[in-house]
Amino acid sequence: MKTGMYAVLLCKPDLKKLSQVKEAILAISGAEIHGEKSEEGKLVVTLESNRQLALADLMDEIKDIPGVIVVSLISNYLDEK
């Protein structure tokens, strides 16, 4: 049985660095941007991994991107296939 771990995040970057933040997020393996309100500087990001601790590491990696103000975990779930 294959297990997938997923997390949905709300990311609030500095509007002046929005494009750099988006580029950095997309460079992270397992990260995708699924929604954006660029006028408000909000990004909806999903993370995928096969280990829960890896999701926490990926979330920390996004928090450490220059220009990211805050990252909030909205939801996480386990998908067993």
C-alpha positions in Angstrom: 0.0 0.0 0.0 1.3 3.4 -1.0 0.9 6.3 1.4 0.9 10.0 0.4 1.1 12.8 2.9 -0.3 16.2 1.9 -0.4 19.7 3.4 -2.2 22.8 2.2 -0.6 26.1 3.2 -1.5 29.8 3.0 1.7 31.7 2.2 1.9 35.5 2.6 4.9 37.0 0.8 6.1 40.6 0.6 4.3 41.9 -2.5 7.6 43.4 -3.8 9.1 39.9 -3.8 6.1 37.9 -5.0 7.6 36.6 -8.2 10.8 35.6 -6.5 8.9 33.8 -3.8 6.7 31.9 -6.3 9.8 30.9 -8.2 11.5 29.6 -5.1 8.4 27.6 -4.0 8.1 26.0 -7.4 11.7 24.9 -7.2 10.9 22.8 -4.1 10.2 19.2 -4.9 6.7 18.3 -3.9 5.4 21.9 -3.8 2.8 23.4 -6.1 1.0 26.7 -6.1 -2.7 26.1 -6.6 -4.1 29.6 -6.0 -3.0 33.2 -5.9 -4.5 36.5 -4.9 -1.6 38.6 -6.1 -3.3 41.9 -5.2 -3.3 40.7 -1.6 -0.1 38.8 -1.8 -1.6 35.4 -0.8 -0.6 32.0 -2.3 -2.2 28.7 -1.7 0.5 26.0 -1.7 0.2 22.2 -1.5 3.0 20.0 -0.4 3.3 16.3 -1.0 5.6 13.7 0.6 5.7 10.1 1.7 6.7 11.1 5.2 5.0 13.5 7.6 8.2 14.9 9.0 9.3 15.7 5.4 6.2 17.9 5.1 7.3 19.9 8.2 10.8 20.3 6.7 9.3 21.5 3.4 7.1 24.0 5.3 10.2 25.3 7.1 12.0 25.6 3.8 9.2 27.8 2.5 9.2 29.9 5.7 13.0 30.5 5.1 12.5 31.9 1.6 13.5 35.6 1.5 10.4 37.7 1.2 8.0 35.2 2.9 6.3 37.0 5.8 4.1 34.1 7.2 3.2 30.5 6.3 0.0 29.0 7.9 -1.0 25.4 7.8 -4.6 25.2 6.6 -5.0 21.4 6.3 -3.1 18.2 6.1 -4.2 14.7 5.2 -3.0 11.2 4.6 -4.0 9.3 1.4 -3.5 5.6 1.5 -3.6 3.9 -1.9 
